[in-house]
Amino acid sequence: MSMWFASCPKGLESLLASELTSLGAGKTRETVAGVYVEGTLAFAYRACLWSRLANRVLLPLEKFDVSSADDLYRGVRSIPWETHLTPRQSIAVDFIGTNDAIRHTKFGAQQVKDAIVDQLQDYFGERPDVDLQNPDLRINVRLAKDAVTVSLDMSGGSLHKRGYRVAMVPAPLKENLAAALLLRAGWPEIAARGGALIDPLCGSGTFLIEGAMMVADMAPGLIRERFGFHGWAKHDDTLWQDIRQEALARCEAGLSREIPEIRGYDKDTRAVSAAQENIACAGLEKWVRVMAKPIEAFKKPTHRETGDGLIICNPPYGERWGEMEELKPLYQTLGEVAKRECPGWRMAVITGNAELAGELRLRADKKYQFFNGTIPSQLLLFQLREADDRNPQPRSDESAAALGEGAQMFANRLKKNARKLAGWLKASGVSCYRLYDADMPEYAVAIDVYQDAIHVQEYAPPITVDEASANRHLTEIRQALLSLYPESRGKLFFKERRRQKGDSQYQRQPSGSSHNALQVVTEGAARFEVNLSDYLDTGLFLDHRPVRRMIGAMARGKRVLNLFCYTAAASVHAALGGATSSLSIDMSNSYLEWAGRNFALNGLDLKQHQLLRADCLEWLEREQGAFDLVFLDPPTFSNSKKMEQVLDIQRDHGALIGHAMAVLAPGGTLVFSNNFRKFSMDEAVLQNWQVEAITEQTFDPDFQRDQKLHNCWLIRHPQ
């Protein structure tokens, strides 16, 4: 019996220990990224041939302390290398780790190589060659905490390289990791009862091939031409050939049995071609089928009775926020088609992005943590319910309990804000409101609720918050929202808010999916169309809710003028409040068409309530008509090409108000508003007209925290 060490990806140590025991190992001891085992040479051969999980199988030769380069050289040279190789064989050294004496792995590898070569030179009078690519014998040296372990690599190249992957796609899973995930997902048990294996995002086909090899009892190393022990002086070729022949016989018997349905799909025809090449190289083309098909077209195979089965896939995920937004529809569609097509099946999803996994809208029955290379990842297992037995959405308190520290803190703030607003919301009937507005500076967003949809606008973070932290905070914000408002999973919209120039506010914004973006919401008696995705603003300024309510209350029997009307929400309130007529003016065709839809939603006559495309500055200078109620809510600044003049509200508001007062009928009221935080009213306006400041009265409880969002006055002719 000898002591061996089998390495593996982090997180798979217990699985590997069980597998090695089944292959004939004696005692096992798990450590980080590997397992120490006792076993015979036959066990080592079987581990190299049959392990689906190991990276390498090593034979430790010596362990000693290293405090200098000379210690390393002497320790390696003391090993009787003549018992392991001859000068006619080539070597390569894999050196891992550093300390104060050995600061570079290349230097460490050079010291080891020199010690081996010098020892063999002294013994045989000849020096072996070095071949870094295809050596006869590979030596593994690991330096940790000033101790070096020198081992022979029985596997040669990493055991995840089965030999069938001849065609590649970007970011494939390693074969041994794919096998581990299939084991975690319960594929052998599902296959034993005749269940199918489906990968709807199959890429180069790794899950399909590994799954087929398991059910066919095919050794994962069976098609490899060479292992590390083939160049070892103590290699027993007769023993090896017996073990390999046994594996060939088991594979032949396994393929002669009925293999469950194993299918893969991918929308990328290049990926499908790569998968077909790999499947053929593995000798499994009769049992594993792949075809080009987008996830939207996924259907459970029906030509063969499959009962239940396993859907497994490794969907892409983005590291940047914008990339994640683009991938949301893919995850949403995956969850939807899996539930629809395969109720009763198990689904396994591999992801390095828990935020995107939430878009599946499924609750995981089990979660396993692992590393995909250096990326912390999760295997999520779902039991797809029958149509009448779907998982209920989790309650807020249950969901929040699973959040990380940052997301939990943010969720607590949202719950606190919601409690404060609950009484007012119930009494007022308001269904669209602001829940959060950068209450905590590091979480620099505004969150608005539009009935069952949530609209999030990202502000520029404080200069003290770096980009990486800001992106992490955005992830925590999304996690908190999905946890507290699971019914809004498909109606959660994120935007980045920047200062707009010219007419850019009128342009459609680059964003993610616009699915569910168009909503019809209510505000009192009024109904409005909001667009939560395609423009910077949604079509309804929520902070102006009290102003619109006031205009509706003042409008009965009045002729109303709405300047810079946007989507004419104030005009709708005025019309519903009993205005005899209204004229709404804006220079944007997009917003006037939107206003027309708002009027139609409320059954208003466009002959009585008119829309006009015009430059408000130019129209006002003509001083045409007389109106009893004028709403003037100009932008802070505008230099749009559509406007003949440049508007600066602080500089120009005196003249603008003067022109508006010229069309205000005696006894009428001008409601003047703007959102310039540093605005100061011109003294001439205060002297020429009766001016009443009402800003404090124009904020409902959801906007009490920041009463600088807008300024508002009532202006009338002097008595």
N, C-alpha and C positions, 0 to 999 in steps of 0.2 A: 504493500500500500504506500502510496506517495501522497504528498500534499499538493493540491492544484489550486489555482485561482482563476475563476471565470469572471470577466468584467461584463458590465451591462449598462444601459442608460439609467440615470438616476430615477428612482421611483419603482424600478422593476425587480428589486433585489429579492423580495419574497416569492414572486412568481418564478424567478430563475432558480431559487433554492428548491422549490417543489419539483421543477422540471429536472434538475440534476439528480435529485433523489430517485425519480422515476427511471433515470438512465443508469442507475447502479451506484450512485455515490454513497459513501459512508456518512460520517459526521459532516454537517454543514455549519458554517458560521457566516452570517451576513455582515457586510460592512458597506460603507458608502460606495455605490456604483459597482458592486461586485459581491462575490460569494467565495469563501475558502471552503474547499471540500477535500475529504480523503477519498482516494479511489485508485484502482489499478490502471495499468496502461490501456487495457481494453475499455475501461470507463472513459479515459481521455479521448480515445478514438471515437467512441460513440458520442461524446459531448461535442466534438468538432463536427461530426456528421449530422447529428440529430438536434442539436440545440437550436430552437427557433428564436431564442431570446438573447443569447450571449453575444458579446462583441469579439472577445478573444478567450482562449484557454491557454493559461500560462503555467509553466513548471518552474517554481521558484528554486534557485540554486543556492543563493547565499544572501545574507542580510548583515550589514555592518554599518558602523557609524562613520560619518565623513565630516571632518572639520577643516580639511585642506584638499587641494587637488592631488597631492601625493597620497592621501588616505584613499581616495577614489581609485587611483591607479593601482596601488598595492593590493587593495581588496579585490579588485577584478582579476588581477594577475594571479592571485593565489588560487583561483578556481581551476580545477584540472580540465582545461578546454580540450585537451587531446582526447578525452573520453566522449566528447560531443560532436566534434567535427575534425576534418583533415585540412591541410593546406590547399587541397584541390577544390575546396568548396568556398563559395563567396558568402559574405556576411553583410548585415546591415544592423545598425543600432538605433533603437527608438529610445530617446532619453526624455524623461518627464520630470519637471520640478527644478527648483533652484534653492540655494541658501547663500550665506555670506561668502562661502568659499567657491561655490560653483554658481556663478551669476548668470550664465547663459547656457541654454540646453545644448547648443552646438558645441560649446567648449566641453561640456560634460560628455557628449557623445564621442568627441575626439579622444578624450582621455580613456574612455572605455575601449574604443577601437584600438588605440595604441597598446593598451595592456593586453588585449586578446592576441593581437598580431605578434607582439614581442614574445608572449608566452609560447605560442605555436612555433615561432621562429627558433626559439631555444630548444624546443622538444623535437621538431621535425627537420629543422634546418631550412624550412621553406615558409613563405608568408602567404596567407590566404588573400584573395581579392575582396574588395568592397564593391557591392552592387546595391545601390539604394532602392532600385526599382523592383528587381526580381532576384533577391538573394536566395541562396540555398537554405540559410538559417538566419532567422531574425532574433536578435537579442533585445529584450525589453528591460529597461533600467528605470526605476522610479525612486526619486529622492523626495522624502517628506520628513520634516522635523529632524534634519541632520542625519537621517538614517536612509541607507540605500538598499533596495531590494533588486537583485539581479535575477532575471528569469529567462527561460527559453520560451519563445512564442510558438506553441504547437499549432496554432491556427494559420499562421502566415498572415495573409491579408485579413481584414476584419470579416468575421463570420456573417455580418449582415449582407455581404456581397455574395449572394447565392450563385450568381453566374447567369441568371436569366434576363437581367435588365440591360438590354442592348440599345434601347431607345429611351430617351429622357424627355421629361417636361419640367418646367420651372418648379422649384420647391417641393420635390417629392419626399414622402416619408421614407425613412430607412426601413428595410424589410423586417428587421427584428423588432422594431417599434410597432410596425403595422401588425405583426403577429401577436405581440403582447396586447394590443388594443382589441384584437379579435377575441383573444382569450378572456379579457376583462368583460367584453360584451356578451360572453356566453355562447359564442358561435359553435363550439363543438357540441354542446348540449342541444342547441337548436337544430343543427345538422343531423344529429342522431335521431331526431323525431321527424326528419324529412323536410325541415324548413328550408327556405330559400335564402340566398345571400344576394343583396342588391346594393350597388354603389351608384347613386345617381349623378355623382360628380367624380368619375373614376380616374381621371388623369391618365397616368401610365399603367394603371391596372394593378397596383401593388396589393391592395386589400383582396382583390378577386383571386390573384395568383396564390397569395399566402393562405387564403381560405380554402381554395381547392386543394392545395398541398396537404392541409390538415386532414380533410375528409378522405383524401386518397391514400393516407398513411405514407406520404412521400417525404423522405428525409430532405430537409431544406438544403443540405450540402451535397446532394446526390449528383448534381451536374457540375460541381466544381472539379476542375482538373487537378488541382494541387492544394495541399495543406502544408503548414510549416514543418510538420514532423517528417515530411518526405526527405528533407535534407539533413535529418538528425542521424548521428552515427548509431544510436540505439533503436532506430526504427525497426519494428517487427512487421515486415511486409506481409507475411503469411497471415498473421492475426488481423491486420488491416483488411486484407482481401476477403477474409471470412466475414468480417463485419459489414463490409460494403456489399457483398453478395446477398447477405441476409436482407439488407435494405432494398436492394433491387427486387428481390422476390416479394417483399411486403408491398412495394409500390405497384408491381404488376397485379398482385391480388387486389389491392385497393382500387385500381382503375377498372378492374373487371366488374366491380360492384356498381350498383346504381349511385351516381353522384347527384346530389341535390341541385336544383336550379341555381346557377351562378351567373349573374348578368351585371353589366356595367353600361353606363350612359355618360356622355359628355357632349356639350354643345360644340366643343372645339374638335374639328375633324383631325387636326394634327395630333391631339391627345389620343383620339381613338386609334389612329394609325400606330402610334407608339405602343399603346396597350396591346394591340393585335400582334405586333412584333414580339413583345415580351412574352405574351401568352404562348405563342408558337415556340419560342426558344425554351420555355419551360416544358414543352411537350403536352400542353393542356388545351390546345385549340378545339378539341372535340367536346370539351366539357365547360369551357368558359367562353361566353359570347359578349361582345361589346358592340355598341352602335352609337352613331351620332344622334343625340336628341337633347333639346334644352330641358331644364328642370321643369318648366311650365307644362311640358307635354308628357311628363312622367306618368306612366300607368303600371299598375301591378300586372306582371305577366299572367295571362289566362290560358295559354295553350297547354298548360300542364298544372295539375292539382298540386298546390304547394302548402296549403294550410297556413301556418304562421311563418315568420321568417325574420331576418335581420336586415335593416337598412343601415349601412355604415358609410360615412363620408368625412372628408377633411376639406370643408369649404374654405375659400380664401378669406383672409381678414386683413384689414388695413391698419397700419401703425399711425397714420395721421388722421385727424378728425374728418377731413373732407373725404378721404378714401372710405372711412367707415360709413359715412352717410350714403355713399354710392352703393355699398354692399348690403344695406338694410333690406331692399326688396328681395335680394336673393335668399336671405335667411327667412324672411316672411313667407316667400313662396315655398321654400323647402318644408317649413312647418305645416303649411296649409295642404300641400299635395300629399305629404306623408300621412296626415290624419285622414284625409279623404280617401286615399287609395289603399292604405294598408292598416285599417283598424285591427287591433289585436296583435300587431307585430311589435318587435322591439326596434328602437332606433338608437344608434350611437353616433354622436357628433363630436369631432375633435376640433378644438378651437384654442387659440391663444388670446381670444378676445371675448371675455365674459359678457361685455356690453352688447356685442353683436349677437351672441347666443340668446340673449333675452328677446331678440326679434323673432325667434322661433315660436314664441307664445305657448311654450310647453313647460311643464314643471319636471325637472330631472328627478328620477327615482334614486339615482346614485351619481356621485361625482368622484373621479379619480384624478389626482394631481400627478403630473409627470413633466419631464423636460423634453421638448422637441429640439434637439441640439442644445442651444443655450436659452431657448425661449420657454418660459414657464407656461404650461398649457394644461388643459383639462380634457378628460373624456367624460362626456355627459351621456347618461343612459336614460332613455325615455320609454315608458310602456304606452304605446299608442292605444287610446281607449276606443271602444265601440262608440258609434254615433250617439247612443243614449247614455253613455257613461264617461263623458269627457271630464277631465280634471277641472274642478272649480278654480277660479282665480284665487290666489292666496290673499289673505287679509293683510292689511298694512303692517300690523304689528309682527306677524309671522315673517313677512318678507324682509322687513327692516332688520330683523334679528340676524340675518345672514350677511349684512353689509359690512364692508371694511370700515375702518375708523373714520376716514374722511367722508365717505358716503353716508355713514350713520349720522355724523355730526350735521351734515347738510339736510338729511331727512328729518332730523329733529327740529331744525329751524323751519322747514316747510310745515311740519305738523303744528308747531307753535303758531305760525302765521295763520294756518287754516282754522285753528281753534279761535283765534282772535276775530276772524271774519265771519265765523259760522252764524252767529246771531243776526248780524246785519244782512247776510246773504239770504237767510230764511225769511226775514221780515220784508226785504226789498224785492225779492224775486230776481235779483241780478244773476245772470248766468255766465257773463263774460267779465272777468275781473283780473286784477294783478295780484298774484300770490307772493311774489318775491321780487325785489329790485336791488340787487347788489348789497343786501343787508350786511354781508360779510365781504370786505373788499377783495379777498383772494378768490371768492366765487363771484366773478364779475359778470353776472347775467341778469336779465329781466325775464321773469316767467309769468306768462299770461295764460289763463284758462279760458277756453272758448267752448263752453258746454262740456263735451266729453273729449275735446282736443286740447293739446298743450303746445304753446308757442314759446320758444326760448330764443332770446336774442343775446348774443355774446357781445359784451363791451370790451374795449381794450383793457387788459389787466393792468394793475398798478405797476410802475416801473420796478418795484421791489420783487415782483413775481416773475421768474424766468419762464421761457416758453414751455420747457418740459413740465414745470409745475402747473402752468396754466392748462396744458393739455390733460394732465392727470386730474385736475379739478373738474374739467369738462366731463371726463369719464365718470367721475364720482357723482356729478350732477345728474347725468343720464341714469346711472344705476339707482339713485335715490328716487327719481321720478318713476321709473319702471316698477320699482318696489311699491311705492305708495299709491300709484294710479295704474294698476295692471290693465284696467279696461281701456286705457288710452295708448296701449302699446303700438297700435297701427296708426295713431294720430298724434305722434310726437314729432315736432318740427323744430330744427335748430337753424339759426342764421347768425352770421357775423354782421354786426352793425358798425358801419363806418360813416364818417361825415360825407354827405353827398355833395357833388358839384354839378352845377347846371341842371340838366333835366335827367340826370342819372337815376333820380328817385322814381322816375316814370318807367324805367327799363326793367324788363324781367331779370331776375337774379339767378346766377348759377346756383343750383341746389341739388338735393337728392331727389328722390321720387316725389312726384306731386300726387300720388295716390292718397285719397282722402283729404287733399289739401283744400278743396272747395267745400265750404260749409255754409249752411243758412242758420243764422243765430237770431235770437230774439233779444230786444232791449225795450222793456215796457211793452207797448202795443206795436212796436215797429219790428220788422223783419229785415235782416241785412245779409248780403252775401259777403263772406270773408274768404280770402285766399291766404292760406297759412304757409305757402311754399314759394310762390313764383315772384313775389315782389318783396322789397325791403319791408314795407309796412303792409298790414293785413287788410286795409280798407275801412278800418274802424279804430279811431284813436280812443282808447278806453279812458284815458284821463279826462277827456272832454264829455264824458257821460252826463255829469250834472249840467254842463252848459247846454247840451242838446235837450235835456229835460226842461230846462228853463225856457229855451226858445219855443219848445212845444207848448208850454203853459202860456207864453206871451202872445202866441200867434193867432188866436181866434179872431176872425174878421179882419186880419191884417194882410197887407201886400208885403211879401218877404223877398229880400235880396240876399243871396248867399254868394259872397265873393271868395275866390280861391276855394271852390266848393269841394274839391277832392272827389269823394264818391257820393256827395250830397246827402250824408246821413242827417245833418241838421235840417235840411230841407224836407226830408221825409217826416221828421218829427213835427216840423211846422205844419206840413200838410195834414198830418193825422190830428194835429191840435186844432184844426179848423181854419187855417189860413185860406183867404179867398183866392190867392194866387201866389206863385213863387217863381223867381228867376234865379237859376244857379249857373255860375260862370266859372270856367276853368280853361286852361289852354291845352290840356291833355285829352286827346280823343279816347285813350284807353280808360281814363277815369270817368269821362262823361258817358261812355258806353256802360261802364260799371254802374254809374248813377242811374242810368235808364233801367238796368236790371233791378236795382233796388226799388225804384218806383213801381215797376211791374210786380215785384214780390208783395207790395202793399196795396195793389189795385188802384194806383193813382193815375190820373189822366194827365198825359204829357202836354195836352193843349192848355190845361189850366196851370200846370207846374212845368215850366219850360227849362230846357237845358241849352246853354249857349257856349260855343267854343270861341274864346277871345282872350286877348291879353288884358287882364284886369286893370293894369295901370293905364293902358291906353283907353280902355272903355270908360273908366272913371273920369278921365280928363274931359270927356265929352259931356259929362254931367247931364245924362239923359234920364228922364222918368222921375217918379216920386214913389217912395217906399216907406211903409210904416215901421218896418223892422228890418234892420240890416245886420248881417253877421259878417264881420271882417276878420279873417284868421289867416294872415299872409305868412309865407315862409320867412325864416330869419334872413336868408340871403338867397338870391337867385340871379344867375347870369345866363339863363337858358337862351339858346339860339332862337327859340320861338318868341322870346320877348324882345321888344325893341329897346327896352331900358334895363339897366342893372338895378336890382332891388337890394338895398341894405336897410333892414327894418329899423335899426336904431337911427340911422341918418334920415330916412325918408318917411318915417311914420307920421310926422306932422302934416306934410303935404297929402299923404294918403288919407288920413283921417279927415282933412279939410275937404277933399273931393267927395268922400263918402257922406259927409254931413250935407253936402250940396244936394244930394239926391234923397236925403232923409226928410220926409214930410214933417210939418209942424206937429209937435206932440209925439213924434216917433222916437225910437230908441235904436242907437247903434251899439251892438255888442262887439267890442274890440278885444281881440285875443292874439297872443303870440307866444312862442316858446323860447325866446332868447333869455337865458338865465340872468344876464347882467343888464337887462333892459331898464331904462330910465325914461319916464314920460316927459316929453317936451313941455317946458313951462308955458309956452304959447297955447298949447292944447288946454292946459288947466285953466288958463285965463279966458279963453274964447268960448268954452262950452262948459256945460254942467257935467262934471266927471265924477263917477262913483266907482271906487276900487272895490271889486267883489272877489278877488282871487281866492281868499280863504274860504269863501262859500262854494267854490267850484271844485272841491276835491272830496270825493267819497272816501270812506274809511280805507279802501284798498290803496289809496294814493296819499294818505296822510303823512307818510314817512318822508316824502320828497315833494314839498309844495313849491318847488322852483321849476317843475315841468312845464308849466304855462303861467301866463299872467292874463288877467281879465278885468275889463272895466265896462260899465254902462255909461254911454255918452249921449247927452240930450242937448237940444237947443236951450239956451237960457230962457227962463220964464219971463 
